[in-house]
Amino acid sequence: MVPQYCRSRQGRLYRVLRASALVAPDRMRFALRAVPIKPDGGDAGLEVTCELDTSFLRDKIAHGQAMPTPEETFEQLWQQLRVDVDAQYS
């Protein structure tokens, strides 16, 4: 589960925003963004994204194969965002 807020190792607090959108007829984009609660001018936050090919997903469905759910995709992005926030702000 992706939380609404996260804190860096240095104690900075960020709001976690999630978004998903169809960016092309056959591409789905998932994004998680960590936005600082108290911005300090130059810090716009961090974003991690993942794009999935919808034809690949349709093919998996047609063949009865497991495919990632949107929540699983956001959880993978959350793991990457935590690493990036800790690396950027430590």
SEFIZA-3560 file (N, C-alpha, C; in Angstrom, 3 decimals):
REM SEFIZA-3560
<numar><xx>0.841</xx><yy>-1.180</yy><zz>0.000</zz><atom>N</atom></numar>
<numar><xx>0.000</xx><yy>0.000</yy><zz>0.000</zz><atom>CA</atom></numar>
<numar><xx>0.886</xx><yy>1.243</yy><zz>0.000</zz><atom>C</atom></numar>
<numar><xx>0.553</xx><yy>2.189</yy><zz>-0.833</zz><atom>N</atom></numar>
<numar><xx>1.323</xx><yy>3.424</yy><zz>-0.948</zz><atom>CA</atom></numar>
<numar><xx>0.740</xx><yy>4.442</yy><zz>0.033</zz><atom>C</atom></numar>
<numar><xx>1.570</xx><yy>4.970</yy><zz>0.949</zz><atom>N</atom></numar>
<numar><xx>1.069</xx><yy>5.947</yy><zz>1.920</zz><atom>CA</atom></numar>
<numar><xx>0.847</xx><yy>7.322</yy><zz>1.278</zz><atom>C</atom></numar>
<numar><xx>0.115</xx><yy>8.169</yy><zz>1.967</zz><atom>N</atom></numar>
<numar><xx>-0.128</xx><yy>9.522</yy><zz>1.465</zz><atom>CA</atom></numar>
<numar><xx>1.036</xx><yy>10.456</yy><zz>1.750</zz><atom>C</atom></numar>
<numar><xx>1.852</xx><yy>10.103</yy><zz>2.751</zz><atom>N</atom></numar>
<numar><xx>2.988</xx><yy>10.931</yy><zz>3.131</zz><atom>CA</atom></numar>
<numar><xx>4.201</xx><yy>10.047</yy><zz>3.352</zz><atom>C</atom></numar>
<numar><xx>5.389</xx><yy>10.631</yy><zz>3.208</zz><atom>N</atom></numar>
<numar><xx>6.618</xx><yy>9.920</yy><zz>3.554</zz><atom>CA</atom></numar>
<numar><xx>7.602</xx><yy>10.922</yy><zz>4.149</zz><atom>C</atom></numar>
<numar><xx>8.564</xx><yy>10.390</yy><zz>4.873</zz><atom>N</atom></numar>
<numar><xx>9.576</xx><yy>11.219</yy><zz>5.513</zz><atom>CA</atom></numar>
<numar><xx>10.948</xx><yy>10.707</yy><zz>5.087</zz><atom>C</atom></numar>
<numar><xx>11.832</xx><yy>11.629</yy><zz>4.705</zz><atom>N</atom></numar>
<numar><xx>13.189</xx><yy>11.241</yy><zz>4.330</zz><atom>CA</atom></numar>
<numar><xx>13.986</xx><yy>10.925</yy><zz>5.587</zz><atom>C</atom></numar>
<numar><xx>15.157</xx><yy>10.355</yy><zz>5.404</zz><atom>N</atom></numar>
<numar><xx>16.011</xx><yy>10.038</yy><zz>6.556</zz><atom>CA</atom></numar>
<numar><xx>16.402</xx><yy>11.291</yy><zz>7.322</zz><atom>C</atom></numar>
<numar><xx>16.451</xx><yy>12.429</yy><zz>6.632</zz><atom>N</atom></numar>
<numar><xx>16.789</xx><yy>13.693</yy><zz>7.300</zz><atom>CA</atom></numar>
<numar><xx>15.581</xx><yy>14.323</yy><zz>7.978</zz><atom>C</atom></numar>
<numar><xx>14.425</xx><yy>13.721</yy><zz>7.840</zz><atom>N</atom></numar>
<numar><xx>13.238</xx><yy>14.203</yy><zz>8.526</zz><atom>CA</atom></numar>
<numar><xx>12.330</xx><yy>15.106</yy><zz>7.712</zz><atom>C</atom></numar>
<numar><xx>12.641</xx><yy>15.329</yy><zz>6.431</zz><atom>N</atom></numar>
<numar><xx>11.768</xx><yy>16.153</yy><zz>5.590</zz><atom>CA</atom></numar>
<numar><xx>10.505</xx><yy>15.377</yy><zz>5.261</zz><atom>C</atom></numar>
<numar><xx>9.373</xx><yy>16.076</yy><zz>5.296</zz><atom>N</atom></numar>
<numar><xx>8.080</xx><yy>15.444</yy><zz>5.059</zz><atom>CA</atom></numar>
<numar><xx>7.606</xx><yy>15.734</yy><zz>3.638</zz><atom>C</atom></numar>
<numar><xx>7.092</xx><yy>14.689</yy><zz>2.972</zz><atom>N</atom></numar>
<numar><xx>6.617</xx><yy>14.790</yy><zz>1.590</zz><atom>CA</atom></numar>
<numar><xx>5.222</xx><yy>14.197</yy><zz>1.468</zz><atom>C</atom></numar>
<numar><xx>4.423</xx><yy>14.829</yy><zz>0.637</zz><atom>N</atom></numar>
<numar><xx>3.123</xx><yy>14.261</yy><zz>0.270</zz><atom>CA</atom></numar>
<numar><xx>3.359</xx><yy>13.402</yy><zz>-0.966</zz><atom>C</atom></numar>
<numar><xx>2.775</xx><yy>12.218</yy><zz>-0.991</zz><atom>N</atom></numar>
<numar><xx>2.941</xx><yy>11.305</yy><zz>-2.120</zz><atom>CA</atom></numar>
<numar><xx>1.685</xx><yy>11.392</yy><zz>-2.991</zz><atom>C</atom></numar>
<numar><xx>1.885</xx><yy>11.801</yy><zz>-4.240</zz><atom>N</atom></numar>
<numar><xx>0.780</xx><yy>11.932</yy><zz>-5.191</zz><atom>CA</atom></numar>
<numar><xx>0.898</xx><yy>10.841</yy><zz>-6.235</zz><atom>C</atom></numar>
<numar><xx>-0.216</xx><yy>10.232</yy><zz>-6.567</zz><atom>N</atom></numar>
<numar><xx>-0.220</xx><yy>9.189</yy><zz>-7.589</zz><atom>CA</atom></numar>
<numar><xx>-1.063</xx><yy>9.648</yy><zz>-8.771</zz><atom>C</atom></numar>
<numar><xx>-0.634</xx><yy>9.199</yy><zz>-9.952</zz><atom>N</atom></numar>
<numar><xx>-1.369</xx><yy>9.536</yy><zz>-11.171</zz><atom>CA</atom></numar>
<numar><xx>-1.217</xx><yy>8.392</yy><zz>-12.168</zz><atom>C</atom></numar>
<numar><xx>-2.237</xx><yy>8.228</yy><zz>-12.985</zz><atom>N</atom></numar>
<numar><xx>-2.162</xx><yy>7.277</yy><zz>-14.095</zz><atom>CA</atom></numar>
<numar><xx>-2.931</xx><yy>7.885</yy><zz>-15.256</zz><atom>C</atom></numar>
<numar><xx>-2.414</xx><yy>7.655</yy><zz>-16.453</zz><atom>N</atom></numar>
<numar><xx>-3.062</xx><yy>8.235</yy><zz>-17.628</zz><atom>CA</atom></numar>
<numar><xx>-2.679</xx><yy>7.443</yy><zz>-18.868</zz><atom>C</atom></numar>
<numar><xx>-3.579</xx><yy>7.441</yy><zz>-19.816</zz><atom>N</atom></numar>
<numar><xx>-3.304</xx><yy>6.867</yy><zz>-21.123</zz><atom>CA</atom></numar>
<numar><xx>-2.549</xx><yy>7.951</yy><zz>-21.899</zz><atom>C</atom></numar>
<numar><xx>-1.269</xx><yy>7.729</yy><zz>-22.201</zz><atom>N</atom></numar>
<numar><xx>-0.449</xx><yy>8.765</yy><zz>-22.834</zz><atom>CA</atom></numar>
<numar><xx>-0.345</xx><yy>8.611</yy><zz>-24.345</zz><atom>C</atom></numar>
<numar><xx>-0.753</xx><yy>7.481</yy><zz>-24.841</zz><atom>N</atom></numar>
<numar><xx>-0.814</xx><yy>7.211</yy><zz>-26.278</zz><atom>CA</atom></numar>
<numar><xx>-1.858</xx><yy>6.117</yy><zz>-26.439</zz><atom>C</atom></numar>
<numar><xx>-2.289</xx><yy>5.861</yy><zz>-27.649</zz><atom>N</atom></numar>
<numar><xx>-3.320</xx><yy>4.837</yy><zz>-27.812</zz><atom>CA</atom></numar>
<numar><xx>-2.952</xx><yy>3.474</yy><zz>-27.219</zz><atom>C</atom></numar>
<numar><xx>-1.662</xx><yy>3.196</yy><zz>-27.109</zz><atom>N</atom></numar>
<numar><xx>-1.249</xx><yy>1.892</yy><zz>-26.599</zz><atom>CA</atom></numar>
<numar><xx>-0.272</xx><yy>1.981</yy><zz>-25.424</zz><atom>C</atom></numar>
<numar><xx>-0.230</xx><yy>3.120</yy><zz>-24.725</zz><atom>N</atom></numar>
<numar><xx>0.694</xx><yy>3.293</yy><zz>-23.602</zz><atom>CA</atom></numar>
<numar><xx>-0.029</xx><yy>3.852</yy><zz>-22.386</zz><atom>C</atom></numar>
<numar><xx>0.174</xx><yy>3.199</yy><zz>-21.240</zz><atom>N</atom></numar>
<numar><xx>-0.395</xx><yy>3.642</yy><zz>-19.970</zz><atom>CA</atom></numar>
<numar><xx>0.758</xx><yy>4.089</yy><zz>-19.085</zz><atom>C</atom></numar>
<numar><xx>0.640</xx><yy>5.280</yy><zz>-18.498</zz><atom>N</atom></numar>
<numar><xx>1.706</xx><yy>5.828</yy><zz>-17.660</zz><atom>CA</atom></numar>
<numar><xx>1.235</xx><yy>5.896</yy><zz>-16.215</zz><atom>C</atom></numar>
<numar><xx>2.042</xx><yy>5.343</yy><zz>-15.307</zz><atom>N</atom></numar>
<numar><xx>1.810</xx><yy>5.421</yy><zz>-13.873</zz><atom>CA</atom></numar>
<numar><xx>2.913</xx><yy>6.283</yy><zz>-13.282</zz><atom>C</atom></numar>
<numar><xx>2.562</xx><yy>7.162</yy><zz>-12.354</zz><atom>N</atom></numar>
<numar><xx>3.565</xx><yy>8.045</yy><zz>-11.750</zz><atom>CA</atom></numar>
<numar><xx>3.281</xx><yy>8.228</yy><zz>-10.267</zz><atom>C</atom></numar>
<numar><xx>4.356</xx><yy>8.285</yy><zz>-9.496</zz><atom>N</atom></numar>
<numar><xx>4.301</xx><yy>8.656</yy><zz>-8.079</zz><atom>CA</atom></numar>
<numar><xx>5.230</xx><yy>9.845</yy><zz>-7.914</zz><atom>C</atom></numar>
<numar><xx>4.764</xx><yy>10.843</yy><zz>-7.195</zz><atom>N</atom></numar>
<numar><xx>5.550</xx><yy>12.054</yy><zz>-6.987</zz><atom>CA</atom></numar>
<numar><xx>5.596</xx><yy>12.381</yy><zz>-5.502</zz><atom>C</atom></numar>
<numar><xx>6.791</xx><yy>12.660</yy><zz>-4.991</zz><atom>N</atom></numar>
<numar><xx>6.980</xx><yy>13.108</yy><zz>-3.617</zz><atom>CA</atom></numar>
<numar><xx>7.150</xx><yy>14.626</yy><zz>-3.653</zz><atom>C</atom></numar>
<numar><xx>6.151</xx><yy>15.335</yy><zz>-3.121</zz><atom>N</atom></numar>
<numar><xx>6.151</xx><yy>16.809</yy><zz>-3.128</zz><atom>CA</atom></numar>
<numar><xx>6.416</xx><yy>17.294</yy><zz>-1.710</zz><atom>C</atom></numar>
<numar><xx>7.434</xx><yy>18.151</yy><zz>-1.528</zz><atom>N</atom></numar>
<numar><xx>7.733</xx><yy>18.622</yy><zz>-0.172</zz><atom>CA</atom></numar>
<numar><xx>6.556</xx><yy>19.387</yy><zz>0.435</zz><atom>C</atom></numar>
<numar><xx>6.291</xx><yy>19.135</yy><zz>1.723</zz><atom>N</atom></numar>
<numar><xx>5.230</xx><yy>19.848</yy><zz>2.421</zz><atom>CA</atom></numar>
<numar><xx>5.622</xx><yy>21.323</yy><zz>2.591</zz><atom>C</atom></numar>
<numar><xx>6.899</xx><yy>21.559</yy><zz>2.912</zz><atom>N</atom></numar>
<numar><xx>7.422</xx><yy>22.920</yy><zz>3.035</zz><atom>CA</atom></numar>
<numar><xx>8.488</xx><yy>23.118</yy><zz>1.969</zz><atom>C</atom></numar>
<numar><xx>8.091</xx><yy>23.601</yy><zz>0.789</zz><atom>N</atom></numar>
<numar><xx>9.072</xx><yy>23.768</yy><zz>-0.289</zz><atom>CA</atom></numar>
<numar><xx>10.133</xx><yy>24.805</yy><zz>0.089</zz><atom>C</atom></numar>
<numar><xx>11.374</xx><yy>24.569</yy><zz>-0.337</zz><atom>N</atom></numar>
<numar><xx>12.448</xx><yy>25.511</yy><zz>-0.034</zz><atom>CA</atom></numar>
<numar><xx>13.012</xx><yy>26.150</yy><zz>-1.295</zz><atom>C</atom></numar>
<numar><xx>12.157</xx><yy>26.560</yy><zz>-2.185</zz><atom>N</atom></numar>
<numar><xx>12.583</xx><yy>27.269</yy><zz>-3.391</zz><atom>CA</atom></numar>
<numar><xx>12.970</xx><yy>26.347</yy><zz>-4.535</zz><atom>C</atom></numar>
<numar><xx>14.120</xx><yy>25.691</yy><zz>-4.423</zz><atom>N</atom></numar>
<numar><xx>14.622</xx><yy>24.880</yy><zz>-5.530</zz><atom>CA</atom></numar>
<numar><xx>14.186</xx><yy>23.433</yy><zz>-5.504</zz><atom>C</atom></numar>
<numar><xx>13.456</xx><yy>23.026</yy><zz>-4.494</zz><atom>N</atom></numar>
<numar><xx>13.069</xx><yy>21.622</yy><zz>-4.368</zz><atom>CA</atom></numar>
<numar><xx>11.650</xx><yy>21.405</yy><zz>-4.872</zz><atom>C</atom></numar>
<numar><xx>11.550</xx><yy>20.837</yy><zz>-6.080</zz><atom>N</atom></numar>
<numar><xx>10.229</xx><yy>20.565</yy><zz>-6.659</zz><atom>CA</atom></numar>
<numar><xx>9.765</xx><yy>19.155</yy><zz>-6.330</zz><atom>C</atom></numar>
<numar><xx>10.598</xx><yy>18.397</yy><zz>-5.617</zz><atom>N</atom></numar>
<numar><xx>10.253</xx><yy>17.027</yy><zz>-5.277</zz><atom>CA</atom></numar>
<numar><xx>10.833</xx><yy>16.047</yy><zz>-6.273</zz><atom>C</atom></numar>
<numar><xx>10.426</xx><yy>14.813</yy><zz>-6.153</zz><atom>N</atom></numar>
<numar><xx>10.909</xx><yy>13.738</yy><zz>-7.024</zz><atom>CA</atom></numar>
<numar><xx>9.736</xx><yy>12.987</yy><zz>-7.629</zz><atom>C</atom></numar>
<numar><xx>9.966</xx><yy>12.430</yy><zz>-8.812</zz><atom>N</atom></numar>
<numar><xx>8.923</xx><yy>11.648</yy><zz>-9.464</zz><atom>CA</atom></numar>
<numar><xx>9.530</xx><yy>10.393</yy><zz>-10.057</zz><atom>C</atom></numar>
<numar><xx>8.817</xx><yy>9.289</yy><zz>-9.926</zz><atom>N</atom></numar>
<numar><xx>9.183</xx><yy>8.043</yy><zz>-10.601</zz><atom>CA</atom></numar>
<numar><xx>7.992</xx><yy>7.630</yy><zz>-11.456</zz><atom>C</atom></numar>
<numar><xx>8.284</xx><yy>7.077</yy><zz>-12.621</zz><atom>N</atom></numar>
<numar><xx>7.217</xx><yy>6.705</yy><zz>-13.555</zz><atom>CA</atom></numar>
<numar><xx>7.464</xx><yy>5.317</yy><zz>-14.135</zz><atom>C</atom></numar>
<numar><xx>6.407</xx><yy>4.785</yy><zz>-14.673</zz><atom>N</atom></numar>
<numar><xx>6.457</xx><yy>3.491</yy><zz>-15.355</zz><atom>CA</atom></numar>
<numar><xx>5.417</xx><yy>3.545</yy><zz>-16.473</zz><atom>C</atom></numar>
<numar><xx>5.824</xx><yy>3.151</yy><zz>-17.667</zz><atom>N</atom></numar>
<numar><xx>4.876</xx><yy>3.075</yy><zz>-18.783</zz><atom>CA</atom></numar>
<numar><xx>4.691</xx><yy>1.625</yy><zz>-19.184</zz><atom>C</atom></numar>
<numar><xx>3.445</xx><yy>1.257</yy><zz>-19.386</zz><atom>N</atom></numar>
<numar><xx>3.116</xx><yy>-0.109</yy><zz>-19.793</zz><atom>CA</atom></numar>
<numar><xx>2.473</xx><yy>-0.097</yy><zz>-21.175</zz><atom>C</atom></numar>
<numar><xx>2.804</xx><yy>-1.087</yy><zz>-21.953</zz><atom>N</atom></numar>
<numar><xx>2.238</xx><yy>-1.258</yy><zz>-23.283</zz><atom>CA</atom></numar>
<numar><xx>0.894</xx><yy>-1.979</yy><zz>-23.130</zz><atom>C</atom></numar>
<numar><xx>-0.183</xx><yy>-1.313</yy><zz>-23.495</zz><atom>N</atom></numar>
<numar><xx>-1.509</xx><yy>-1.902</yy><zz>-23.302</zz><atom>CA</atom></numar>
<numar><xx>-1.729</xx><yy>-3.127</yy><zz>-24.188</zz><atom>C</atom></numar>
<numar><xx>-1.098</xx><yy>-3.171</yy><zz>-25.343</zz><atom>N</atom></numar>
<numar><xx>-1.258</xx><yy>-4.366</yy><zz>-26.190</zz><atom>CA</atom></numar>
<numar><xx>-0.588</xx><yy>-5.578</yy><zz>-25.521</zz><atom>C</atom></numar>
<numar><xx>0.503</xx><yy>-5.358</yy><zz>-24.811</zz><atom>N</atom></numar>
<numar><xx>1.156</xx><yy>-6.426</yy><zz>-24.051</zz><atom>CA</atom></numar>
<numar><xx>0.218</xx><yy>-6.939</yy><zz>-22.958</zz><atom>C</atom></numar>
<numar><xx>-0.460</xx><yy>-6.016</yy><zz>-22.275</zz><atom>N</atom></numar>
<numar><xx>-1.397</xx><yy>-6.421</yy><zz>-21.224</zz><atom>CA</atom></numar>
<numar><xx>-2.590</xx><yy>-7.171</yy><zz>-21.798</zz><atom>C</atom></numar>
<numar><xx>-3.115</xx><yy>-6.709</yy><zz>-22.931</zz><atom>N</atom></numar>
<numar><xx>-4.226</xx><yy>-7.411</yy><zz>-23.575</zz><atom>CA</atom></numar>
<numar><xx>-3.813</xx><yy>-8.819</yy><zz>-23.993</zz><atom>C</atom></numar>
<numar><xx>-2.582</xx><yy>-8.968</yy><zz>-24.454</zz><atom>N</atom></numar>
<numar><xx>-2.073</xx><yy>-10.280</yy><zz>-24.848</zz><atom>CA</atom></numar>
<numar><xx>-1.989</xx><yy>-11.212</yy><zz>-23.637</zz><atom>C</atom></numar>
<numar><xx>-1.537</xx><yy>-10.679</yy><zz>-22.490</zz><atom>N</atom></numar>
<numar><xx>-1.472</xx><yy>-11.481</yy><zz>-21.263</zz><atom>CA</atom></numar>
<numar><xx>-2.876</xx><yy>-11.938</yy><zz>-20.850</zz><atom>C</atom></numar>
<numar><xx>-3.844</xx><yy>-11.046</yy><zz>-20.957</zz><atom>N</atom></numar>
<numar><xx>-5.224</xx><yy>-11.389</yy><zz>-20.608</zz><atom>CA</atom></numar>
<numar><xx>-5.743</xx><yy>-12.484</yy><zz>-21.540</zz><atom>C</atom></numar>
<numar><xx>-5.500</xx><yy>-12.339</yy><zz>-22.838</zz><atom>N</atom></numar>
<numar><xx>-5.977</xx><yy>-13.306</yy><zz>-23.823</zz><atom>CA</atom></numar>
<numar><xx>-5.396</xx><yy>-14.699</yy><zz>-23.586</zz><atom>C</atom></numar>
<numar><xx>-4.182</xx><yy>-14.767</yy><zz>-23.052</zz><atom>N</atom></numar>
<numar><xx>-3.527</xx><yy>-16.053</yy><zz>-22.817</zz><atom>CA</atom></numar>
<numar><xx>-3.654</xx><yy>-16.528</yy><zz>-21.371</zz><atom>C</atom></numar>
<numar><xx>-4.473</xx><yy>-15.841</yy><zz>-20.588</zz><atom>N</atom></numar>
<numar><xx>-4.716</xx><yy>-16.260</yy><zz>-19.208</zz><atom>CA</atom></numar>
<numar><xx>-3.507</xx><yy>-16.127</yy><zz>-18.296</zz><atom>C</atom></numar>
<numar><xx>-2.597</xx><yy>-15.223</yy><zz>-18.633</zz><atom>N</atom></numar>
<numar><xx>-1.392</xx><yy>-15.029</yy><zz>-17.820</zz><atom>CA</atom></numar>
<numar><xx>-1.621</xx><yy>-13.947</yy><zz>-16.768</zz><atom>C</atom></numar>
<numar><xx>-0.840</xx><yy>-14.035</yy><zz>-15.705</zz><atom>N</atom></numar>
<numar><xx>-0.924</xx><yy>-13.018</yy><zz>-14.649</zz><atom>CA</atom></numar>
<numar><xx>-0.355</xx><yy>-11.699</yy><zz>-15.163</zz><atom>C</atom></numar>
<numar><xx>-0.985</xx><yy>-10.631</yy><zz>-14.773</zz><atom>N</atom></numar>
<numar><xx>-0.505</xx><yy>-9.299</yy><zz>-15.139</zz><atom>CA</atom></numar>
<numar><xx>-0.527</xx><yy>-8.417</yy><zz>-13.904</zz><atom>C</atom></numar>
<numar><xx>0.326</xx><yy>-7.412</yy><zz>-13.853</zz><atom>N</atom></numar>
<numar><xx>0.359</xx><yy>-6.558</yy><zz>-12.672</zz><atom>CA</atom></numar>
<numar><xx>-0.907</xx><yy>-5.709</yy><zz>-12.564</zz><atom>C</atom></numar>
<numar><xx>-1.422</xx><yy>-5.609</yy><zz>-11.353</zz><atom>N</atom></numar>
<numar><xx>-2.563</xx><yy>-4.721</yy><zz>-11.128</zz><atom>CA</atom></numar>
<numar><xx>-2.032</xx><yy>-3.299</yy><zz>-10.993</zz><atom>C</atom></numar>
<numar><xx>-2.897</xx><yy>-2.299</yy><zz>-11.142</zz><atom>N</atom></numar>
<numar><xx>-2.430</xx><yy>-0.931</yy><zz>-10.924</zz><atom>CA</atom></numar>
<numar><xx>-1.821</xx><yy>-0.746</yy><zz>-9.531</zz><atom>C</atom></numar>
<numar><xx>-2.422</xx><yy>-1.361</yy><zz>-8.517</zz><atom>N</atom></numar>
<numar><xx>-1.883</xx><yy>-1.208</yy><zz>-7.160</zz><atom>CA</atom></numar>
<numar><xx>-0.491</xx><yy>-1.831</yy><zz>-7.050</zz><atom>C</atom></numar>
<numar><xx>-0.265</xx><yy>-2.967</yy><zz>-7.683</zz><atom>N</atom></numar>
<numar><xx>1.075</xx><yy>-3.572</yy><zz>-7.671</zz><atom>CA</atom></numar>
<numar><xx>2.088</xx><yy>-2.673</yy><zz>-8.376</zz><atom>C</atom></numar>
<numar><xx>1.659</xx><yy>-2.051</yy><zz>-9.455</zz><atom>N</atom></numar>
<numar><xx>2.544</xx><yy>-1.123</yy><zz>-10.170</zz><atom>CA</atom></numar>
<numar><xx>2.894</xx><yy>0.065</yy><zz>-9.283</zz><atom>C</atom></numar>
<numar><xx>1.901</xx><yy>0.636</yy><zz>-8.585</zz><atom>N</atom></numar>
<numar><xx>2.179</xx><yy>1.753</yy><zz>-7.681</zz><atom>CA</atom></numar>
<numar><xx>3.072</xx><yy>1.319</yy><zz>-6.519</zz><atom>C</atom></numar>
<numar><xx>2.915</xx><yy>0.100</yy><zz>-6.031</zz><atom>N</atom></numar>
<numar><xx>3.776</xx><yy>-0.384</yy><zz>-4.948</zz><atom>CA</atom></numar>
<numar><xx>5.221</xx><yy>-0.516</yy><zz>-5.409</zz><atom>C</atom></numar>
<numar><xx>5.437</xx><yy>-0.966</yy><zz>-6.644</zz><atom>N</atom></numar>
<numar><xx>6.795</xx><yy>-1.024</yy><zz>-7.187</zz><atom>CA</atom></numar>
<numar><xx>7.385</xx><yy>0.378</yy><zz>-7.318</zz><atom>C</atom></numar>
<numar><xx>6.565</xx><yy>1.307</yy><zz>-7.786</zz><atom>N</atom></numar>
<numar><xx>7.026</xx><yy>2.695</yy><zz>-7.892</zz><atom>CA</atom></numar>
<numar><xx>7.335</xx><yy>3.265</yy><zz>-6.513</zz><atom>C</atom></numar>
<numar><xx>6.534</xx><yy>2.898</yy><zz>-5.508</zz><atom>N</atom></numar>
<numar><xx>6.753</xx><yy>3.370</yy><zz>-4.146</zz><atom>CA</atom></numar>
<numar><xx>8.119</xx><yy>2.917</yy><zz>-3.632</zz><atom>C</atom></numar>
<numar><xx>8.488</xx><yy>1.663</yy><zz>-3.899</zz><atom>N</atom></numar>
<numar><xx>9.793</xx><yy>1.166</yy><zz>-3.467</zz><atom>CA</atom></numar>
<numar><xx>10.917</xx><yy>1.999</yy><zz>-4.099</zz><atom>C</atom></numar>
<numar><xx>10.783</xx><yy>2.317</yy><zz>-5.374</zz><atom>N</atom></numar>
<numar><xx>11.801</xx><yy>3.120</yy><zz>-6.059</zz><atom>CA</atom></numar>
<numar><xx>11.819</xx><yy>4.550</yy><zz>-5.533</zz><atom>C</atom></numar>
<numar><xx>10.649</xx><yy>5.114</yy><zz>-5.283</zz><atom>N</atom></numar>
<numar><xx>10.575</xx><yy>6.493</yy><zz>-4.777</zz><atom>CA</atom></numar>
<numar><xx>11.239</xx><yy>6.601</yy><zz>-3.408</zz><atom>C</atom></numar>
<numar><xx>11.030</xx><yy>5.621</yy><zz>-2.533</zz><atom>N</atom></numar>
<numar><xx>11.678</xx><yy>5.636</yy><zz>-1.208</zz><atom>CA</atom></numar>
<numar><xx>13.199</xx><yy>5.657</yy><zz>-1.339</zz><atom>C</atom></numar>
<numar><xx>13.726</xx><yy>4.822</yy><zz>-2.233</zz><atom>N</atom></numar>
<numar><xx>15.164</xx><yy>4.781</yy><zz>-2.462</zz><atom>CA</atom></numar>
<numar><xx>15.650</xx><yy>6.134</yy><zz>-2.973</zz><atom>C</atom></numar>
<numar><xx>14.932</xx><yy>6.704</yy><zz>-3.943</zz><atom>N</atom></numar>
<numar><xx>15.327</xx><yy>7.989</yy><zz>-4.529</zz><atom>CA</atom></numar>
<numar><xx>15.269</xx><yy>9.129</yy><zz>-3.523</zz><atom>C</atom></numar>
<numar><xx>14.210</xx><yy>9.166</yy><zz>-2.690</zz><atom>N</atom></numar>
<numar><xx>14.096</xx><yy>10.226</yy><zz>-1.680</zz><atom>CA</atom></numar>
<numar><xx>15.242</xx><yy>10.116</yy><zz>-0.679</zz><atom>C</atom></numar>
<numar><xx>15.526</xx><yy>8.917</yy><zz>-0.222</zz><atom>N</atom></numar>
<numar><xx>16.622</xx><yy>8.742</yy><zz>0.737</zz><atom>CA</atom></numar>
<numar><xx>17.971</xx><yy>9.092</yy><zz>0.122</zz><atom>C</atom></numar>
<numar><xx>18.175</xx><yy>8.744</yy><zz>-1.149</zz><atom>N</atom></numar>
<numar><xx>19.445</xx><yy>9.055</yy><zz>-1.817</zz><atom>CA</atom></numar>
<numar><xx>19.593</xx><yy>10.556</yy><zz>-2.067</zz><atom>C</atom></numar>
<numar><xx>18.503</xx><yy>11.201</yy><zz>-2.462</zz><atom>N</atom></numar>
<numar><xx>18.536</xx><yy>12.626</yy><zz>-2.797</zz><atom>CA</atom></numar>
<numar><xx>18.709</xx><yy>13.502</yy><zz>-1.568</zz><atom>C</atom></numar>
<numar><xx>18.104</xx><yy>13.135</yy><zz>-0.477</zz><atom>N</atom></numar>
<numar><xx>18.040</xx><yy>14.023</yy><zz>0.687</zz><atom>CA</atom></numar>
<numar><xx>18.795</xx><yy>13.502</yy><zz>1.902</zz><atom>C</atom></numar>
<numar><xx>19.789</xx><yy>12.624</yy><zz>1.686</zz><atom>N</atom></numar>
<numar><xx>20.566</xx><yy>12.192</yy><zz>2.851</zz><atom>CA</atom></numar>
<numar><xx>21.968</xx><yy>12.760</yy><zz>2.798</zz><atom>C</atom></numar>
//
